Amino acid sequence: MTRVSLALLILVTACGGSPKSTATKKDTLTERQRDSILAQSKLPNAAAIGKAMKVADSTSAHIRAADTAQ
């Protein structure tokens, strides 16, 4: 009976919280801003995010340059 009570408590706690409070929370950062913050963090392999962003920017710049040259 103790395991069932514990499982029920965990389930109720996980599902708790009013929908109104979670629905009104909007993320104000763009994906790029979040990635930039992560890239500058001390997390393991965070520098790879910054490198990937630079590669993506470089590729986008090359594509834009090719599009305007035509």
Distance bins in CASP14 RR format, pairs under 12 A and 6 or more apart:
PFRMAT RR
TARGET T0000
AUTHOR 0000-0000-0000
RMODE 2
METHOD distances of the structure
MODEL  1
1 7 0 0 0 0 0 1 0 0 0 0 0
1 8 0 0 0 0 0 1 0 0 0 0 0
2 8 0 0 0 0 0 1 0 0 0 0 0
2 9 0 0 0 0 0 1 0 0 0 0 0
3 9 0 0 0 0 0 1 0 0 0 0 0
3 10 0 0 0 0 0 1 0 0 0 0 0
4 10 0 0 0 0 0 1 0 0 0 0 0
4 11 0 0 0 0 0 1 0 0 0 0 0
5 11 0 0 0 0 0 1 0 0 0 0 0
5 12 0 0 0 0 0 1 0 0 0 0 0
6 12 0 0 0 0 0 1 0 0 0 0 0
6 13 0 0 0 0 0 1 0 0 0 0 0
7 13 0 0 0 0 0 1 0 0 0 0 0
7 14 0 0 0 0 0 1 0 0 0 0 0
8 14 0 0 0 0 0 1 0 0 0 0 0
8 15 0 0 0 0 0 1 0 0 0 0 0
9 15 0 0 0 0 0 1 0 0 0 0 0
9 16 0 0 0 0 0 1 0 0 0 0 0
10 16 0 0 0 0 0 1 0 0 0 0 0
15 22 0 0 0 0 0 1 0 0 0 0 0
16 22 0 0 0 0 1 0 0 0 0 0 0
17 23 0 0 0 0 0 1 0 0 0 0 0
17 25 0 0 0 0 0 1 0 0 0 0 0
18 24 0 0 0 0 1 0 0 0 0 0 0
18 25 0 0 0 0 0 1 0 0 0 0 0
19 25 0 0 0 0 0 1 0 0 0 0 0
27 33 0 0 0 0 1 0 0 0 0 0 0
27 34 0 0 0 0 1 0 0 0 0 0 0
28 34 0 0 0 0 0 1 0 0 0 0 0
29 35 0 0 0 0 1 0 0 0 0 0 0
29 36 0 0 0 0 1 0 0 0 0 0 0
29 37 1 0 0 1 0 0 0 0 0 0 0
29 38 0 0 0 0 0 1 0 0 0 0 0
30 36 0 0 0 0 1 0 0 0 0 0 0
30 37 0 0 0 0 0 1 0 0 0 0 0
31 37 0 0 0 0 0 1 0 0 0 0 0
31 38 0 0 0 0 0 1 0 0 0 0 0
31 49 0 0 0 0 0 1 0 0 0 0 0
31 53 0 0 0 0 0 1 0 0 0 0 0
31 56 0 0 0 0 0 1 0 0 0 0 0
32 38 0 0 0 0 0 1 0 0 0 0 0
32 39 0 0 0 0 0 1 0 0 0 0 0
32 49 0 0 0 0 0 1 0 0 0 0 0
32 50 0 0 0 0 0 1 0 0 0 0 0
32 52 0 0 0 0 0 1 0 0 0 0 0
32 53 1 0 0 1 0 0 0 0 0 0 0
32 56 0 0 0 0 1 0 0 0 0 0 0
32 57 0 0 0 0 1 0 0 0 0 0 0
32 60 0 0 0 0 0 1 0 0 0 0 0
33 39 0 0 0 0 0 1 0 0 0 0 0
33 40 0 0 0 0 0 1 0 0 0 0 0
33 53 0 0 0 0 0 1 0 0 0 0 0
34 40 0 0 0 0 0 1 0 0 0 0 0
34 41 0 0 0 0 0 1 0 0 0 0 0
34 49 0 0 0 0 1 0 0 0 0 0 0
34 53 0 0 0 0 0 1 0 0 0 0 0
35 41 0 0 0 0 0 1 0 0 0 0 0
35 46 0 0 0 0 1 0 0 0 0 0 0
35 48 0 0 0 0 0 1 0 0 0 0 0
35 49 1 0 1 0 0 0 0 0 0 0 0
35 50 1 0 0 1 0 0 0 0 0 0 0
35 51 0 0 0 0 0 1 0 0 0 0 0
35 52 0 0 0 0 1 0 0 0 0 0 0
35 53 1 0 1 0 0 0 0 0 0 0 0
35 54 0 0 0 0 0 1 0 0 0 0 0
35 56 0 0 0 0 1 0 0 0 0 0 0
35 57 0 0 0 0 0 1 0 0 0 0 0
36 46 0 0 0 0 0 1 0 0 0 0 0
36 49 0 0 0 0 1 0 0 0 0 0 0
36 50 1 0 0 1 0 0 0 0 0 0 0
36 52 0 0 0 0 0 1 0 0 0 0 0
36 53 1 0 0 1 0 0 0 0 0 0 0
36 54 0 0 0 0 0 1 0 0 0 0 0
36 57 0 0 0 0 0 1 0 0 0 0 0
37 43 0 0 0 0 0 1 0 0 0 0 0
37 46 0 0 0 0 1 0 0 0 0 0 0
37 49 0 0 0 0 1 0 0 0 0 0 0
37 50 0 0 0 0 0 1 0 0 0 0 0
37 53 0 0 0 0 0 1 0 0 0 0 0
38 44 0 0 0 0 0 1 0 0 0 0 0
38 45 0 0 0 0 0 1 0 0 0 0 0
38 46 1 0 1 0 0 0 0 0 0 0 0
38 47 0 0 0 0 0 1 0 0 0 0 0
38 48 0 0 0 0 1 0 0 0 0 0 0
38 49 1 0 1 0 0 0 0 0 0 0 0
38 50 0 0 0 0 1 0 0 0 0 0 0
38 52 0 0 0 0 0 1 0 0 0 0 0
38 53 0 0 0 0 1 0 0 0 0 0 0
39 45 0 0 0 0 0 1 0 0 0 0 0
39 46 1 0 1 0 0 0 0 0 0 0 0
39 47 1 0 0 1 0 0 0 0 0 0 0
39 48 0 0 0 0 1 0 0 0 0 0 0
39 49 1 0 1 0 0 0 0 0 0 0 0
39 50 1 1 0 0 0 0 0 0 0 0 0
39 51 0 0 0 0 1 0 0 0 0 0 0
39 52 0 0 0 0 1 0 0 0 0 0 0
39 53 1 0 0 1 0 0 0 0 0 0 0
39 54 0 0 0 0 1 0 0 0 0 0 0
39 56 0 0 0 0 0 1 0 0 0 0 0
40 46 1 0 0 1 0 0 0 0 0 0 0
40 47 0 0 0 0 1 0 0 0 0 0 0
40 49 0 0 0 0 1 0 0 0 0 0 0
40 50 0 0 0 0 1 0 0 0 0 0 0
40 53 0 0 0 0 0 1 0 0 0 0 0
41 47 0 0 0 0 1 0 0 0 0 0 0
41 48 0 0 0 0 0 1 0 0 0 0 0
41 49 0 0 0 0 1 0 0 0 0 0 0
41 50 0 0 0 0 0 1 0 0 0 0 0
43 49 0 0 0 0 1 0 0 0 0 0 0
43 50 0 0 0 0 0 1 0 0 0 0 0
45 51 0 0 0 0 0 1 0 0 0 0 0
45 52 0 0 0 0 0 1 0 0 0 0 0
46 52 0 0 0 0 0 1 0 0 0 0 0
46 53 0 0 0 0 0 1 0 0 0 0 0
47 53 0 0 0 0 0 1 0 0 0 0 0
47 54 0 0 0 0 0 1 0 0 0 0 0
48 54 0 0 0 0 0 1 0 0 0 0 0
48 55 0 0 0 0 0 1 0 0 0 0 0
49 55 0 0 0 0 0 1 0 0 0 0 0
49 56 0 0 0 0 0 1 0 0 0 0 0
50 56 0 0 0 0 1 0 0 0 0 0 0
50 57 0 0 0 0 1 0 0 0 0 0 0
50 58 0 0 0 0 0 1 0 0 0 0 0
51 57 0 0 0 0 0 1 0 0 0 0 0
51 58 0 0 0 0 0 1 0 0 0 0 0
52 58 0 0 0 0 0 1 0 0 0 0 0
52 59 0 0 0 0 0 1 0 0 0 0 0
53 59 0 0 0 0 0 1 0 0 0 0 0
53 60 0 0 0 0 0 1 0 0 0 0 0
54 60 0 0 0 0 0 1 0 0 0 0 0
54 61 0 0 0 0 0 1 0 0 0 0 0
55 61 0 0 0 0 0 1 0 0 0 0 0
55 62 0 0 0 0 0 1 0 0 0 0 0
56 62 0 0 0 0 0 1 0 0 0 0 0
56 63 0 0 0 0 0 1 0 0 0 0 0
57 63 0 0 0 0 0 1 0 0 0 0 0
57 64 0 0 0 0 0 1 0 0 0 0 0
58 64 0 0 0 0 0 1 0 0 0 0 0
58 65 0 0 0 0 0 1 0 0 0 0 0
59 65 0 0 0 0 0 1 0 0 0 0 0
59 66 0 0 0 0 0 1 0 0 0 0 0
60 66 0 0 0 0 0 1 0 0 0 0 0
60 67 0 0 0 0 0 1 0 0 0 0 0
61 67 0 0 0 0 0 1 0 0 0 0 0
61 68 0 0 0 0 0 1 0 0 0 0 0
62 68 0 0 0 0 0 1 0 0 0 0 0
62 69 0 0 0 0 0 1 0 0 0 0 0
63 69 0 0 0 0 0 1 0 0 0 0 0
63 70 0 0 0 0 0 1 0 0 0 0 0
64 70 0 0 0 0 0 1 0 0 0 0 0
END
